[in-house]
């Protein structure tokens, strides 16, 4: 759960930074924290579940209300959803985000780094927390995870879904998908990962992921470091395998099966998952789909443009 700025330790830290009482009070709503100390939830606190093959899946589970379950992109973790967890938790939703196996704080497995297992892990989490009427939000690879989860396990415990810069229907170029990204591009990702994971995980967020390679872009070194840290927490084998999972899995039939409302959100300057081979195709396969295109927004727009994305997400959830 979030730590209120009225907590004494936080208050001392703010005072040490030269902020007075009025500044501390003003900071609380901006940080999404309550004005008074929150009471601890009753009962035991846990942050991991053990799935069928013994892997442990780490998760955060904050707040109360209708659950929103967030699935992150490659090669990140639940921490990539900070802006959404704070915003929607502050708007009365129960917010849940997990680290995909091999990523973040979850078990670094040798096998099982594929969409079937990712979807099964997500199902295990939903059942373990007894989630009902859940809203599933997935970014990039996480969007594929959400689509495959709903296609594979059904929508009995889900009410809506949101796919942000997501990989479905299928990324790789092949006879049935001639507009796709050539396999050589994904081979290049694998080669760069094995050659120098640490540098590769600096270059990607510093360049196309957040659009920081575009003229006039306002670059955030801190955001680049945060991306790098999340990536470095995960296992190289899982990240290597996941490139195949997100690029070669065909989600066409999954999208066709989904019978709940789905919002597709995609930036038209997404350099990681080009919109023409993703959302513009996916919207044609959904029974109850809505497409929202963001001019000039990058792949990581849920972070760089969190104010816009969160407002539109909230409107969709309340609609």
Steps between C-alpha positions, in 0.01 A plus 500: 500500500616859453673673793328825596715812511349568843699203631759630746800359314378653175429829678854509639641431154300786349600734781862405447458600137396847617124464454271652760172366635296675233711348223464156656123536511494616140714205392262233630228518233755540221665177605164325518543438873225538763504801731503277809695181571330200342403204716674174427287241325376217720645155457831371362677684219648304211666604178562169318310199376642163401376369166475148359868450415620644831591845369417790728323799349548830680211746509381824657142522622397845622173664598146375471213518254465360149831333409726622221771251405805640319728289276834663418714505187832332421744498681354704783306433821193607696688821585442622146139566605585746781311790339189287448510322837510829690237667282241223498566399859422860591176480299355213700618199303686193626822502296703184439818458299725196477851430377480253213703183567867565431446873545546725802458317830336184364684170458755493219388181330690321224179383332143623480589835346219487247154648459312187607684495832475877545123474455480207742704692759261792467204267545662356813535852640138587422378184672734534798372852566142397409465794263161562342382765256867580439632750249816379326750755369802387302785692339704365209584136584256534789230579247572166337486334840158654568363405158624143531375470857149606394508281190639197684312524830190697411343814642310354795693716748561801275286799407722711272849502351742765379793433268760780489761494224434128495653233278180325372402374249858393405825690456731287284489518122383181331286393206178564691635829641706663223490844668667365813846564640769278340638221718846654459394788727414260782819303439680830546331549837612155609855561386521836678357348818763226510787725395453766769173491689593794722581736213209379289267582789641853505473554125139388456334741746742779404388459141178365345308368802405845632564686175804668654674465162254742339604864436397725787417213736524582870727223624472372858826336616319376810238322292774335294664381822170368632445299180856366522459397863179312430658321206813406692291342777368237259663184367680501168356158400143614565556826315660315207209257473243775543615668177368197312184498711405861431609509136388165360184415696190548287217647708246518217271230637531639854376840388208342317392311814494798737138597570553790743570866411864558402673835461804513272729795575795554266739781412549557131873560562548167676843382380489171691155366400401683180132589506433390143570139585347502846202709615384587148465129430389394845198729504356308203509172695330608822126459562478805728814695421572874520815651350664819622806625312742752654683720246873512565489286815776239552488138611546590866220757495336368817801647681599798286139614459347346811261792555337449160498121509367480856216743428394306190528169685283630782237620253490156336471321834212720609318488166 
